[in-house]
Amino acid sequence: MADIHVAEGLWATGMLPEGVLERWLVPDGASVRAGEAVAAVRIGEALHDIASPTEGRLTILAPVNEVVDPGCIIAEVHA
């Protein structure tokens, strides 16, 4: 199993604007490939794609519109 998290590096400033999980690009239970974009997160005015770190079946842990913090886990990928 591998965690999908919101990378801390997406917050470019020390002010840490609020991050929001805008949408899932694949459904819960879908098979995903390593590097495939699975979610979109809005941080300030920027929209960022979040990619799967590995291949497997996606298990969504965070709902759409949830506030996200740097490093938080939003899903898991099971081999």
Secondary structure in CASP SS format (residue, H / E / C, confidence):
PFRMAT SS
TARGET T0000
AUTHOR 0000-0000-0000
METHOD secondary structure of the structure
MODEL  1
M C 1.00
A E 1.00
D E 1.00
I E 1.00
H E 1.00
V C 1.00
A C 1.00
E H 1.00
G H 1.00
L H 1.00
W C 1.00
A C 1.00
T C 1.00
G C 1.00
M C 1.00
L C 1.00
P C 1.00
E C 1.00
G E 1.00
V E 1.00
L E 1.00
E E 1.00
R E 1.00
W E 1.00
L C 1.00
V C 1.00
P C 1.00
D C 1.00
G C 1.00
A C 1.00
S E 1.00
V E 1.00
R C 1.00
A C 1.00
G C 1.00
E C 1.00
A E 1.00
V E 1.00
A E 1.00
A E 1.00
V E 1.00
R E 1.00
I E 1.00
G C 1.00
E C 1.00
A E 1.00
L E 1.00
H E 1.00
D E 1.00
I E 1.00
A E 1.00
S C 1.00
P C 1.00
T C 1.00
E C 1.00
G E 1.00
R E 1.00
L E 1.00
T E 1.00
I E 1.00
L C 1.00
A C 1.00
P C 1.00
V C 1.00
N C 1.00
E C 1.00
V E 1.00
V E 1.00
D C 1.00
P C 1.00
G C 1.00
C C 1.00
I E 1.00
I E 1.00
A E 1.00
E E 1.00
V E 1.00
H E 1.00
A C 1.00
END
